[in-house]
């Protein structure tokens, strides 16, 4: 190759380098870029033309042809790998071989995601340097991928709090421990727990076009939804319902004498004064028109509502149910909360509760079945275990009947004497389980939210059953273990060693 051609190649390389530098600094294509590209083409073309005989002889050589063939094969192999990877990213399938299907979304989640009609945006706020953030981001990315596989319209954005203070202020993020916001058609919901149950529940809430209305009766000594400081207030319950996009209101039946038409659920929480006949008539009319009522009563005080309970086949026993514990002196009364640990797995409210989980009550009254009308289904959804005891007074003197006592019932059907639509009524023999001090104990929160969802006819909002990893146990008798040891564990390594030695000797003597 001539010296002039070498100089032209060097100038062409310098022109390309100048092109890259100008493009990077300016950030756009400018006339200088076109000039540098033209100069590079000119120098390169001149060098090739100047030594055209050299290049023609070079490409006609046998070694050059073999090298070019090898180069073409390498390029084709790389191109094939790129195409395969591209197609695998765009079109792929996954299989879940776990026994509990813990790596697969529930049918409820899949249906919700596929029914999305427009873009669904998810923002994950985090702060660099906070312990555990990277692990939280990884876990959320893996969870989010399952949803995105069902609908690519779901978009995820990670937002660093310090880098985007404008977004942090807009979303009200004041910490960096991993807060997630879901935005859909102008509606927004916030979650802080990374699991399918929380994400799907938030998805339901944010896609709900109209907030459901829940009315709390007042005027009969009920627990106050504005009391967030005292342990027996309902401020925590109101906050919980607000966060789940329920519209919480109060209702004085003594003044309006009618339940509003927009009432999706009517809550009667611990009345201590009797309802008047016209109030009971208003509640019955609401039930006849397909309403949903959440009735949590004080122990041994039905506040005159037994007229409604009797018509759906529920008998309020006016007792105190206590859990028993084993002591060194024999059976003793547990002075703490009474535990409801037996659930009706056929009822949608508690179907997701797992063995070993409990709900907590304070001195609940038990509920018994009376004459249940044919058009009504009555489920005893929460019971104590079979070691509970019933007492007629708070002195707990002597011994009362023992056994499994129902403390929460759920009735559905057409209300007697003119019911037009199917009503839903939840009756609890205790009100303390929804108060500030007990709402977040064990499964109380889930029981309340699932009940509200069922009463408001929002079954898709009922909590999804958490999936637990199931271990595969291998039980081996001493005989089976000995067989496994002498037929597999010991012979296999010896066989591999023998084959290796044989191959080494054969190659050495070859």
Secondary structure, 3 states (H helix, E strand, C coil): CCHHHHHHHHHHHHHHHHHHHHHHHHCCCCHHHHHHHHHHHHHHHHHHHHCHHHHHHHHHCHHHHHHHHHHHHHHHHHHHHHHHHHHHHHCCCCCCCCCCCCCCCCHHHHHHHHCCCCCEEEEEEECCCCCCHHHHHHHHHHHHHHHHHHCCCEEEEEEECCCCHHHHHHHCCCCCCCEEEEEECCEEEEECCCCHHHHHHHHHHHHCCCCEEEEEECCCCCCCCCCCCCCCCCHHHHHHHHHCCEEEEEECHHHHCCCCCCEEEEEEECCCCCCCHHHHHHHHHHHHECCEEEEECECCECCCCHHHHHHCCEEECCCEEECEEEECCEEEECCCCEEECEECCCCCCCCCCCCCCCEEECCCCCEEECCCCCCEEEEEEEECCCCEEEECCCCCCCCCCEECCEEEEEEEEECCCCCCEEEEEEEECCCHHHCCCCCCCCCHHHHHHHHHHHHCCCHHHCCCCCCCCCCCCCCCCHHHHHHHHHHHHHHHHHHHHHHHHHHHHHHHHC
